[in-house]
Amino acid sequence: MDYAMLMASLQPHPLSLWDLKNKPASKIHLERRLSLLQDSERQQLEEIVSVLHWARMDNENNSDAKIAAKAERVINSIDNPLLRETIIWRMELRTIMTAIRRRKLGMDAPSRNERWGYGQVVPFIRKNWQIDDFSLSHRFGWIKQANTLFETEQSVELEKLLLNLSWQHYERIGHAHAENQGNVA
């Protein structure tokens, strides 16, 4: 019930990140709304944010291995399948970008025992290190574009691409969730 009240109090997710008609919720407004959640839900949300939000990471103490380990711990603690899948998707996106960064730095493919990323993409990336898209374009059609933008140091365009990917993914999840909830009623 708390979760439903929280979601109902937030503005609808617009179709496009770049065509916002209304201002997004302010941090104060959002925190006020988050107070509707139980302590355990807020704590879990904080753990999720600590894994997904770059600004919350202490870059000096967070190696790729530590981020992957923390992500696995957080994901394993989540009971909600939709939320778990959403976080896995985001961590796999981050893992792909980590691989692109590592490869550009001239690093070799991660060893079999090296912990550096998260998800089902890790063995594909390791096996296909020398291939531009790590043989994952069938699942992630954006990888070649992201790799090109990274290689040519077009960071603003890369950031736009990644933001759009996330926005569109969350939009699809929202529609699917709404449809599934409608079928339950």
N, C-alpha and C positions, 0 to 999 in steps of 0.2 A: 504494500500500500504506500509506504514512504517513497519507494522508487517511482511508482506511478504518479504520485503528486509532484515529485521533482521534475519528471519528464514533461508533465502537463504544464508546468510553470515556465518552461523554456520556450523560446521562439522556435518556429519550425525551421528545419534545415533547408536553406534555399538550394535550388538545383545547381547553381554555379557559384563558385567561390568569389568570382569577380563581379557578380551582379547583385550584391547585397542591397536590398531595399531599406532594411532597418539596421540600426546599429546593433552589433552583438552585445550580449549581456556584459555588463562591467564586472570586474573582479569582485567588487563588493556585492553586487546583485547575485552573482554566481555563488559566492560563499554563503550568502544568506539562504539561498535555495539548497545548497548542500547540507545546511544544518537540519534539513528535514530527514536526512538519512540517520540510521542508527550508527553508533560509534564504530561497530565492527565494519559496516559498509564504508564509512568515511576512511577508516584505516586501510581497508583494502584498496580503495580508490587512490589513496596517497601512495601505496606501494606500486600500483600500476603507473601512476604519473612518474614516480622515481625511475622507472625503467624506460618509459617512452619519451619523456620530455628532456631534450638535450640540455636545457638550461639548469635542470635540477641535478645534473651529473657533475660530480667532482672530477674533472678531466685528468687531474694528476694521479688520482687513485683508482681510476676506472679503465682498466685495459679491456680489450675486446673480450678476453676470457672472463673477466669479472662481470662484465655486462651480460654476457651469455648465461653465466651461472645464475645471476640474479633474476634474469628473465625466466629461466626454467623454474626457479623456486616460486616466483610470483604466479606464473601460468599454472603450475601444479596446485597452487592454493585456491584456484578459482573453480567454483562449482558450476557456474552458469556457462553452458556450451557456447552461446552466442558471444559472450564477452571473451571467453577463452580464444575462440577462433579469430576474433577481431584483433586481439593482442598478438597472436601468432602471425597473422598477416603482416602487421606492422613490423614485427621483429624480423620476418623474412625479408621485407623490403630493406630494412636496415642492414641485414646480413649481406644482401646483394651489393648495396652501396659500400659496405666495408670491404668486400672482395674487390670491387672496382678500385677503391682507394689503395688497398694493399698491392694490387697488381701494378698500378701506376707508380708506386714507390719502388718497384723493382723486386718486391718480395716474391719468394717462391710460393708455390701452392702450399697451403697448410698441410702439415703431416696428419696422418690418420688419427693420432692421439691428441693432436693440438685442439684445444677448445678456443674457438674464436668467433663463432657465429651461432645462430639458432635456427632450428627447423629442418624440414625435409630438403631444403635447398643446399644444405652444407655438403652432402656427398656429391651432388651434381657439380657444384662449384669446384670442389677438390679434383674431381675426375676430369673436368673440362676447363681447367684453369687457363689454357692458352687460347680458348675460343672466346671471341668478343662477348657473346651472350651467355656463356657457360652452358650452352645447349638448353637454355630455359625460356627462350622466346615463345615457345608454344604455350607456356603458362603465364609468362610475364612479357607481353608484347612491347613493353616500354624499355627493356634493358638496353637494346642497341642505342636508342636515342640517349638514354642516361649516360651510357659509356662514352658516346661521342661528346656530349656536353661536358662531361668530367675531363676527358682527355684534352679538349680544346679550352678548358678553363672558363667556360661560360656559366659561372656560378649562379647568376641571377636566373637564367633560363632553366638551369637544373633545379633550382629551388622551386620555381613555378611548376615545373613538371611534377616534382615530388608532392607539392601541395595539392595540385589538381588530382593526382592519383589517389591520394588519401581522401580528398573531398568526395570524389566519385565513388570510391569504395564504400565510404560511410553512408553515402546516399543510397547505394544499392542495398546495403544492410538494413537501413532504416525502412525502405520500402518492403523488403522481404519480411522484416519483423512485423510491420504493420499488417501485411497480408496474412501472415501466419496467425497473428492475434485475432484478426477478423474471422478466420476459419474456426478458431477455438470457440468463439462466442455462440 
